Amino acid sequence: MATVDENGVVYANAAGQATIIATTKDGSELSASCVVTVVPSTVLATSIELNVTSAELTEGENLQLTATVFPEDATDKTVIWVSSDETVATVNKNGLVTAIAPGEAIITATTNDDSNLSASCLVTVTSPITPIGDNVFQVGDTTVMHGDIFALPVAMTNNETVMAFQTDVFLPEGFSVVMDEDDEYIIMPSGRLTNDHVIMADNANNGAVRVICYTPNSQPISGNEGDLFYIHVQVPDEAEGDYTISLRNTLLTAVGYNEVSVPDVSATVTVKQFIPGDVNDSRTVNVTDIVVAAQYILDRNPSPFILEAADMNGDGNVTVTDVMLIAYLINHPTMNAPKRMPALTDCLDHMSGESVTLSVGEIRTVSIMLDNEMDYSAFQLDLSLPEGLTAGNFRLTDRAGSHAFDVNEIDDGKLRGLCYSPAIEAIDGHSGALLTFDVTATDMVKGDILVDGIELVTTDCQTVRLDGFNIGVNNVTSVNELNNGKTIDHVDYFNLAGQRIAAPESGVTLVVTTYTDGTRTTTKVMK
């Protein structure tokens, strides 16, 4: 248990008792002793766990909680049990929980050493359910905007004749039932309540708003199903995410004044910081949202712009498909937008373009063809231009004559084109040129035009992605090659201010081609 050295220093080796004896060396045989008690070293708790972290109990029901303290060799593994609200649930020193009354209580176990660790269990207590037949209340899930006021319908299905009822409405923190100018809660009755029914609401002592409905003349509530009343709820400005509204402690007064409890019910209220499709945060979805989403796709940085509202199909990107889903909402205001479907990538439809040959300073028209079996209402694509080539004068063919089209530079040398129909009209025909544009050789062209990022949208808002392709660009080495029967003398470049520049710059450039016969042509090109 303990040892001692020649200098009288005692060393504790293990828990227990040892007697240390000191004896004289002069032959007198005198001695003295000391009893040493060695106690174990203290090992503090490092964590604590409960066997249950949440539970639902009815009044009078019990639940045995067990706390496990770690590590295994902790010196003191006892815990102290406490209830946050003993009017709802109590707990004894052994962790036995007893449900007292409807509500919520947090049962906490805390270590009894100096580690001060704890673990908790949320206990929800409800009233015993003794329904007659299938009498139930119902509330439906809903999606609302932050800061809004919405009417939550409460319905009742009953196979017994009901004359009166009461229920407690539990709202999330920060939510409130709207009051009128007389500081009365706004609870609107449905047509199932007669003129004889009185419906009112007030604060209950359990933190809920208690709704009571009765009739002095014993008139029954009409019908056996449908909305019963509507609660007008104010959503906090800062709210976002899912919240729960519960109806508890619901009692019905049936014929014969028989009091009946019905099950507690709840609804999930999803609060969004945006309305799907309301890209500019105007609290309504209209054609402006289509335009703003299109400007974002073209990298024009519109403001305000709500990315989550624009991403209609929830794939994390804003593309022409989202533009058409917004258009769908506008054209079908009483319907939900189509559900997200995986993009098609293996269809037989395809885009292509024919090679072009031109000399320095020359302008040629390039066509992009679409051969399709499905009907499309929109598309977007990216053009990567090789060094020495500029493009401009983009225009749709008659196949998409009623469609909107825009193009913008999104990266150095890359242009994005966007075509859509706010009315969700189909592109005409199933083959032929869809888009044309002019290209100008400002120098010897080094490479081909790459067309990729192709996404089309069907008339029912299905995304179709096509493989990219190259449009070959061939150089003609002589600047005296004929251009439509004319010979080019020289080419001049001007910016939009009319100033002569050495070569096309970023943005729009005016290209003036002068021929040997003295005639000129002017074309706008975009780089």
PyMOL commands that set and color helices and strands:
alter all, ss='L'
color gray80, all
select helices_A, chain A and resi 287-297+307-310+320-331+398-400
alter helices_A, ss='H'
color red, helices_A
select strands_A, chain A and resi 2-4+10-12+16-23+31-38+47-50+54-58+62-64+67-70+79-83+89-91+96-99+103-111+118-126+136-139+142-145+149-157+162-170+176-177+187-189+198-203+209-214+227-234+241-254+258-261+265-272+350-353+356-359+363-371+376-384+387-396+404-411+414-420+433-446+449-458+463-466+469-471+473-476+482-483+486-494+500-501+508-515+520-526
alter strands_A, ss='S'
color yellow, strands_A
deselect
rebuild
show_as cartoon
